Amino acid sequence: MNNILALLLCLIASSVYAQSGTVIDEVIARVGSEYVLLSELEEQYALAESQTNESLPAQARCAMLDQTLVGKLLYNQSKLDSVEVTDSEVEQQLNARIDRILSYMGGDINQFEDYYGQSITATKEQFREDLREQLAVDRMRASVVREVKVTPAEVKNFFSEIPRDSLPYFNSEVEVGELVVKPTANDSTRQAVTQRLQELRDAIVAGEITFEEAAQQNSADGSARGGGDLGWTQRGKFVAEFEAAAYNLDPGEISEVVETEFGYHLIKLQGRRGNSIRVSHILLQPAITEADREESRTFLDSIANLIRVDSFSFSYAVKRFGFDKVQSYNNDGRMSNPASGNTFFEIGDLDPDVYFAIDEMTIDSISEVMEFRGPTGDPLLRVVQLQSRTSPHRATLSQDYAKIQDATRNAKQQQYLSDWIQEKVGSTFIKIDERYQSCPQIKTWIEDSRKITVGGSNGNVATGK
């Protein structure tokens, strides 16, 4: 259970100290219009201690405050630059994170509410604005470094400056392609789902049940707990079929059955504000039978055989027959390693089924059909192709260019962000409590702001008491 608590603390900012009253809250810093509370810093410190299971040095608070100030500076600038985070995005993130925690509890809502001492709705409300701030900070940071590029010459120079004895040693790595197929429900199952939705629509229109009640009792996604409410959103946030139907409704109107990649929906338009709409939906998903999976398995196996006899290339098969909602589809089937962001996997990074499938394969060979779960939990089928394999080696520019390029870009982005922060400090109101001004990292904030102000900036920086 402690692991579950740690997960919640990592996914959603905690307010344990503020709730328990062990810390009397006070403002310890201000960045523009944003404040840093003592409780925020103490929460971060307590969480870090719980994860390391040992006492941290006092200087750890200095580093944490420095990072918090960076976040507040980015959040303040996001408001000045009108960086938008919609209610719908926040709601979707909250639902996803709560659902992930519930999955660790076997989906037991009562266990969740007993453990955290409040309802799921109350938990979401408590952390809604913290999550909105986090999303805005991430978006602002990405915006700052978005245009940073590196040239081949910069990559070469970056690599040449690494001392020979400091070059990283890479374990054996592989590149793997995948051809993914999503089994589909048969016609009779899909027809039964659409019929059920039509029955629900008729009952709602007849006043036998409200839309919200029907969503709570029937909808297959996390919005069911809120009566199907998806919050306010603008164009471009929903898949095309859903959005077209939603924007064609009048307030209070309920759509006919709408099919999307997620299943079948009834959509109710709750309100319209300019180009923004608030909608609720009921989602039903047709069950995939064993016969459906077997039919898709046979189809995928036949495609794999055609690749093996060179009837067409793996890349062509991905584009012609592959499921286009997986990440690899737009990269000719090549899988990306979420840990590194590139296409190289150490053996330990691979899904165990993929590892055992490629363990004794030769380059360009194709595996047998495997079942797996997609990012949203959908049952999928795939065959994989071993596309390259390296031996353990010390980094070289020719063999590891993509990794060195990423490292070069990351270093350049970090320097660019650091320069941006230094510039913004000089034009942003900064005030930091005396207790933290002796921190080396915090001194840098104060010195930079004073330096720029004395040099003739707009003089609106406040430091000190």
N, C-alpha and C positions, 0 to 999 in steps of 0.2 A: 504493500500500500504506500510505503514511503516513496517508491519509484513513481507511483501515480501522482503523488503530491509534487514531486520534483518536476514531472512533466507539465503539470498545470502551471507551476511557477515559471517554467521556461516558455510556455506557449502564450500565457496571458499574464501580464504584470500583476503581482500580488500586492495586497494591502494588509498583510497579516499584522504588521506593527501598528498601523493606523487604527485597525479594528480593536486590537487588544489593549491599546492605551498605554503600552510600555514606553512609548516615545511620545512626548508632547511635541506636536508638530510645529515647525517654524521654517521660515524661508531662509535658505543659506546662500542662494545665488539668484541673480536675475539676468536673463539674456533677452534684450528687446522686451517683448510683452510676455515672455515665458518665465516661469518661476521654477526653481529647484527646491524641493522640500527636504528637510532633514530625514523624514521617514523614507523617501525614495532612496537616499544614499544608504540608510541602515538596512533597508530591505535587500538591496543588491549585495551588501556585505554579508548579511546573514545567509542569503542563498548561496553565495560563493563558499562560505564556510561549510554549509551543509553538504555541498558537492565534493569538497576536498577532504572532509572529515578531519580537519585540523585547523588550528588557529591561524589567522592570516596576520601579516604585519600591519601596523597602523598605516604604513604608506599605501596599502592597497586601497584605502579610501580615497587617497589623492588621485590614483589612476582611474578609479570609478567615477569620481566627480569630473575629471577631465573628459571622459567619454560622455558623461551626461550633458556637460556643457556643449559638446559637439552636437549631440542630438537636439538640444534646445535651440542652438544656433540654426541648424538645418530646418527645424520646425518653424521657427520664427520667419526664416526666409521663404519657406513654402507658402506661408500666408501672404507675404508681400508679393510673391510671384503668382499668386492665385492657383497654386497646385491643387487640383481637385481630387478628393477622395469621396466617392458617393456613398450614400446610406446603404445601397445594395451591396457594394464591395465589402463594407464593414460587416453587414449581416452575413454574407456568404463566408467570410473568414471566421466570424464567431461560430457559426454553425459547424464549419469544418473542424475547428479546434475542440469545440465541445463534443462533437461526434467522435473525435479521436480519443478523447479521455473516456467517454462512455464505452468505447470498444475495449479499453483495458479493464472495464468493470462488467464486461459481458452484457452491455446494453441495459444495465439495471439502473433506471432513473432514481428509484428510491435509495439505492446505495450512494449514488452521487449526492443527492440532497441531504442524506444523513451525514455523510462525511464532511461536506462543506457547509452544512448548517443553513442552507438557503436553497431556493428553487433554481432550476436552470434559467428561467426568465430573469430572476434577480441577479444571478451570476453574470449573465450577458449584459444587463444594464450597468452593472458595476464596472465592467471592463471595456465598455463600448468606446468611451472617449480615449482611453489609453491605447486601444488598438487603432483607432483613427489616427492618433498621433504617430504611432509606429509606422503605419502605412505611408503617411505623408513624409516622414523622415526618409524612409527607404526610397520613395519616389524622387524626393529632392536630391538625395545623394546620387542616385542614378542619373538624374538630369545634369548634375554638375560634371560628372566624368564621362557622359555619353559620347562626346566628340573626341575623346582621347584615342588616338591611333598610334601605332608604332610601325616604323619602316623596317625593311630587312636589315638596313645598316644599323639601326638602333638595336635590333635583336643581336646582331653580330657583336657590337660593341659591349652590350650587356654581358654576353657570354664570355667575351675575352677578358673582362675585368674580374671574373670569378677566379680566385686562386686555384691552381690545379688540385691541391689537396683538399679543397672545399667543394669540389664538384660532387653533386649528389650521385649516389649509386642506385640504379634502378633494378628492381627485380624483374623476372620474366613477365612480359606483358603480352596481351592479345588484343586484337580488334575483332569484333563480332558483329555480323549483320543478322537481322531478323526479318522474316516475312510473317506478318501477323494477320490472322483472319478472325473476325468476330462471328461466332455462331448466331444465327437469327432464329427467332421463334417461327413455328409453322403457321400457316394461314388460319387454322381453326383456333389456335391460341390467341393470335392477334385479334381475330374477330370477337372472341369472348371478352377481351379487355375493352375493346371499343364499345361493345354492347353494354358492359357494366358502367362505363363512363356515361353513356347515353341515359341509362337508367338513373344514375345519380343526378344528371342534369335535369331530367324530367321531375325528379323528386324535389330538387331545389326550387325550380320554377313554380311547382305546385305548392310550395310553402310547407312541405312535409319535413324538411330539414334545412338548416342554413348551410351556406357554402363553407363556412368555417368549420362547422361540425362534420360535414362530409370530408373535408380535408384532414381533420384530426383523426378520423376513423379509418381513412382509406389511403391517403397519400403516401407514396413510397420514399419520400426524401425527408431531410431534416426539417423542412419548413412546416411539416405537419403539426409540430408542437405549437406553432404560432398560427394555426388555422390556415396554413398555406401562404401566409404573407411573405412576399419577397422584397418589400420595402420600395423606396423611391429609387428610380434609376433613369438613365438617359439612353438614347439610341446607341447601339453598338455593344451593349452589355449582354444581350441574350442571343442565342442562335437564331438564324434568319427566319425560320418558320415560326418560331415562338414570337419573335418580335413583330413580324408582319401581322400576325393575328391580334396581338395585344394592342398595337397602335391603331387598329381598325375598329376597336370597341369604343362604345360610349360609356361614361361612368356608370357603374352598376350593372353593366351588361355582361353576360356570360357567353363565351365563345362556344362554337361547336367543337367536337373532338379534334385536337391538333396533334399531328405526329411529328416528333423530332428524333434525333439520335438517342435521346435519353428515355424515350417511351412515348406514351400518349397522355395528353393534358386536357383538362378543362381550365380555362383562364377567365378570371374575373377582373375587370378594370375597376380599381378602387377610387382612383382620382387622377387628374391630369393638371400639371403645373407647367405651362409653356411647353418645352420639349421634354419634360420629365413626366414619367408616369409611375403610379404605384399599382402593382398587380398582385393578385393571389392566384395560386394554381392548385390543382389536384393532379398528381402524377401517378399513373399506373404503368407498370412494366410487365410485359408478357413473359411468363416463365420459359426458360430454355429447357427443353426436355433432353433426355439422353439420346433419343433418336435424332434431334436437331444437332447435337454435338457430334454424333457419329457421321452424319451427312457432311458436316463441315470438315471433319477430320479426313474423310475420304477425298474430298475436293482438294484440301491442302496437300495431302500426300501425292496426289496426281500431279499437282503443280511442281512439287519438289522433284519428282521423277523426271519431268520435262527439263528442269534446270540441269539435272545430273547428266542428261544425254545431250546437252547443249542445244536444245530447241530454242531457248532464249536465255538471256542473262538474268542473274539474280536481281539486278537493278530494275530491269524491265518488269519482272514478276512483281516486285514491290509496288511499282507505279500502277500496274495493270490490275492486280488482284488484292493488294494489301489493304488493311484497315487504316484509313487515313487520319485517325485520331490519336495514334501513338507518335511519340516524338521522333522515332527513327524513320517514319514514312518520308519526311521531307529531307532526309539525309541519305537517300538511296538505300535505306534499310540499316544503315550503320548505327549501332547503339551508342549512346553517350553515357559516360560514367558520371553519375550525379555527384560523386565525391570530388572529382577533379574538373568536371566541365568539358573534358576532351573525350576522345573516342578510345582511349587506352585503358585496359582493365588489368590490374594485378589479379591473380587467381582468387585472392580473398575478397575482392570487390564484386565478384560475379555471383549471381543467383546460383545456389547449389545445383539446380537442375541443368542450367547452362554449363556450369563447370564440368559436371560429369559427362555431359553430351559431347563437349569438345576435347576432353582430356586426351583422347587418342586419335583425334581427327587430323587429317592432313589439310594443308591450306586449300581453300576454295571448296572443300567438301561440305555436304549438306546433312544436317541431323535428321532424325526421325521427328515426327510430330509430337509436340509437348503441350500440355495444358498449363496455363498460369492465370493469375489475376492481374487485371490492368490497374492503373492508378486509382480508379474509382470503384474498384472491386468487381468489375465485370469479368465474367469467365471468357478467356480468350485462348486461341490456339496459335502456335508458331513453330516454324522450323528456323534453325540458326545456321549461319555459314561462318566458318573460321576464316577470317580474311587476312590476318597476319599474326606472327608470333615472334617475339624477340627473346634473346638469351639475356641473362643477368649481365649488366654492364654499367660502367661509369658514363655519365651523361656526355653525349657528343652533339655537336650542332647539326650534323647530317641526320642522325638517327632520332633525335629528340627535339626537332625544331619547333613543333607545335607546343610542347611544354615550355620551352625556353621563351617562345613568343608570348605565352600566357604570363609567365613570370615577369617579362619585360613590361607588358601592358599593365599588370597589377602594380608594379613599382612606379610606373609613370602616373597611373591614376592616383595612387596614394600621395605622390608628391604634388600633383595638380590639386587634389582635395585639400592638402595641407596649406598650399599657397592661397587657395580660395578662402579657407577659414581665416588665415592671417589677414587677408584683405577685408573680410566682412567684420572681423572683430573691431577694426578701426572705424567702422561706420554704424556700429550697433551699441546700444546702451548696455554696458556690462557692469554688474555690481556683485562682489563676492565677499562673503563673511570673512572677518579678520582671522578666524580660526584656521582657515584653509589657505591663506595667502602665503604661508611659508612652504607649501607644497611646491616642489620643483616644476611640476606640470602647470600648476595654477599661476606661478610666477610668470611663466611664458605668456599666458593670456593677458596678464596685467601689463607686462613690459611691452608686448606688441601693441596693445591699445594705447598706451601712453606715447610710445614712439610715433605712431601714426598721427595721433592727435597733436602732439607737439610739432610735428612736421607740417601742420597746416591743414588737417582734414576739418570736417565740420564741427569738431570740438564737442560732440555729444556723448562722449564716453565717460562713464562714471565708474571709478574703482574704489575699493576700500570699504569704509564703514557704511 
